[in-house]
Every structure is written in structure tokens, then in C-alpha cells.
Amino acid sequence: MSQDKLSEFVKAQATELGVPGVAVGVLLDGQEIYASHGVTSLGTPVPVDEKTLFHLASVSKTFTATALMRLAAEGKVDLDAPVRRYVPELQLADEQAAAQITVLNLLNHTAGLDWNLIDDGEGDRSLAGLVAKLPGLPLIAPPGARASYSQAGYNLAGRIVEKVTGLPFEQAMASLVLEPVGLSDTVYGLAEVMVRKFAVGYNRGDDGELRAARPWGAFKEGARGDNPGGGLASSVSDLLRWARFQLGDGDGVLPAAELHRMREQTVGLRASTLGDGLGICWFLRDLDGLHAIGHGGSGNGQFAELLIVPERNFAVVSLANVGPNGYPFNQSVVRWALEHYLGVVEKTPQPLPYDERQAQQVVGRYEIDAMNLDIATDGARLTLAVGIKPEIREASDEEMPPDYPAADIAFLPGDGDEYIVTEGGLKGQRGYFSRDANGAVTGVDLAGRLFNRVTEAS
């Protein structure tokens, strides 16, 4: 398959979706194919290439989890042990949960921790500082009860790495994973990013204008407490090297069996765009009988997507520097690559027509600690809007990514609790509503996170 077709598609999609700069890489039969389009920055335009650094956001978690698997293989960490064995000072809103949560609960998002603590730029912003603030984080389920995606859980996992190695997290990651795998352009912190070629993130405002995203990562500079869950920057070429490592035999970093254990399902996921289940960190997807593992990341005006199909020795990486359209751009690249290189066509589920009775059951406000999610109906269509809580936005001296305005959602066939977003920046995202024993709707899952219901429509 020629590179020309990939380049054509990447250029057309980036142009149509208004993405200033994109970098795409495909690993196929041992060969690497690259396609880039656009510029690193509108202010000082330089062409994007496979060496350009983008913020990886949550794709960083795959590196943190692999480091913990190495420590487990070396007998330094037991995945089934309580986190308190390694971080004895751990306190949470509930003492029983704090005593029970295991290392594996953190790695497969079953600890019952809400999404994250918001970094306000104040106080101790190290991992130790973050752990000290964890009693203020809401718990959304008992440990092991269900998967709900948690940034805080991965940051706590990073503190385990520090405790066990006796090194600062970033230094431990370099020696455990980044250096042995040969990832010289996969780095934490602006001091490392700015000496390499990097992409500036952009957010499109309500007026349609693109504005440079500040801060450059998802968090203000110095938020080391968020590095395990989302602090890395990397290039498409380094990410294909990372994919090769994940497909290989552990390359002297850890035994192949331990590396590949990360792909085995540990918990199922319901109605999730992210996948059918979770291994250790990886989201697992069934593609017409082929097994795929992947992870995405959404930072401030930067989006990353990595998908690996081990049986076919295949990987695709897509990096884009605009919000919100970087997400649909990356999804379209992954779909195109799967179809053109592997012959796999992903089927989009067909939504049901609007049903007033169903709609009325779910309208209202739902929230996590940082965001509000509003579901509304005008009697003809059901919409979902999600955004940063106004008080958090007002308290910040940084510009924050724009909210996702109300977009149409529709229910899917089945038990009537699953839905799909049919337009806008979250188009194609699937999720479901959860109910209590009496059948009342208590929460909604979006992007693998549980938002609890706060109010019903008045």
C-alpha cells in the first residue's frame, strides 16, 4: 500500500477539519509509513514531520503501566497488593477504600476514584503533594466494583514507582522504560520539549478563530503530580518504536509474558467507544475478530491516538494540534488505516428515533469534580453538553479548552440505556446511563468516566 494514498487522506481530512498540524504513522509488515500535513505553529510556521513532538496526554499512561509491569516482573511490586504497602500514607475520603485499593485497581481504572484533582497551581505540586490532597477526591464506587477512568489513579500509581525505586518519577521512567526502549524524544516537561521541534496546540473558539492553547500541556508548567497520568510529549516516530516494543519480546526490559499480560482483559466495558474491556491500561477492541489494543489522549488543543493490532503486527498513530476537531481527525485516520491496510471496516451502530418517554428519564445535570454534563430535550431531539465548571474556569488565570456545546445524542437498540453522540466534536462517542434498584437514572458514562446525576430537569 503506497504512502501516497495515506498522505492524500491525511491532507484532505486535516484541511476539512481545520487542523493546523498533524502527524500520522503506520507500522505494517515491519515497515514504517509516515504522513504529515501542516505546521507546528501558525505564528512561526515550520512543517510538521514524524519527529515533531505533540503532547500525548493520557497515552502517557501506557508508559507508566509498563514501568509498573517491569517492577512487578522484578518482584518489587505485587499488582494484587494494597497500594498502602508501597504508599503507607495514602488517605482517601473512605478509610475502607484506602485500605483495600490494589495496584491493579489503579492500572485498570477499577479503584472507584473520581477522575482527578484539579491542579490549581498552588502548594506542593509533586506526586507526594498530590497524594496528600487525595482525601478531597470523591469516590464513585467501591474498589473493584466497576471501571471508571481515573487520572488520579494513574498519578497515584506514579507515586508507587517513586517509592519503590527511590527516584523522582521522571528519572525512574527514563531508566525503567524510556532509555532501554530507545525513546530519545519521549520526554516530560517543557525544558525537554522546547529543545526539540514541537507542535503548538490550538483551540477553536465560538467565533471560529483559532487561539494558541495555554498552558502548552493539559496542566500548568510544574504540575509534576500529573505526569504519570498525562505528562509525556512524543513524536510519531517514537510512538511507532513504542508500538514495536509492545509487539516484541520485552527487549531485556521485562519478560514477554509480563508485557503481553497487559493485553489480557481484566474488566469489561459497556457501550464504550474506548473499547470492549480493559487489560492493564490498554483498552481492548474487537475488530471483526481481530484483537486490538489502544489508548487515546486529549490535552489542551492536542489529541493523540495509538492503536496496535498484535496478530497483524500493525500499529497506527495519529497526532493533531487542534481542539475539538483533533479528536474526530484522529478517529478518522484510525478507521481509514484499518480499512485500507487490514481490510477491517468498523460498523457504526444505528441510533433509534427520538422517544419522548426515554428522553424525559435522562434529562438533567451530571458531574465529575471538574466538569458538568447537561442532557436536555426540546421535545424533538435530545442533546448532551459537557464543559469545565464555571467556578473552576473563573478561578483559573489560564485559558482553558472551550466547552463542548449541546450536540445531538440518540439511544441505541438494546436495553434502552445505551446512547451515541451523533454530531459535533464528540461525534461517535458511545456511553450508557446507570440506574438504581428502583430503575431511576443515577449516572451517565461518557469517555469511560462515570458522571453522577445531580439534578433532574425542572
Secondary structure by P-SEA (a helix, b strand, c coil): ccaaaaaaaaaaaaaaacccbbbbbbbcccbbbbbbbccccccccccccccccccccccaaaaaaaaaaaaaaaccccccccccccccccccccaaaaacccaaaaaaccccccccccccccccccaaaaaaacccccccccccccccccaaaaaaaaaaaaaaacccaaaaaaaacccccccccccccaaaaaacbbbbbbbbcccccccccccccccccccccccccccccccaaaaaaaaaaaaccccccccccccccccccccccccccccccccccbbbbbcccbbbbbbbbbcccbbbbbbbbccccbbbbbbbccccaaaaaaaaaaaaaaaaaccbbbbbbbbbcccaaaaaacccccccccbbbbbbbcccbbbbbbbccaaaaaaccccccccccbbbbbbccccccbbbbccccccccccbbbbcccccccccccccbbbbbccccc
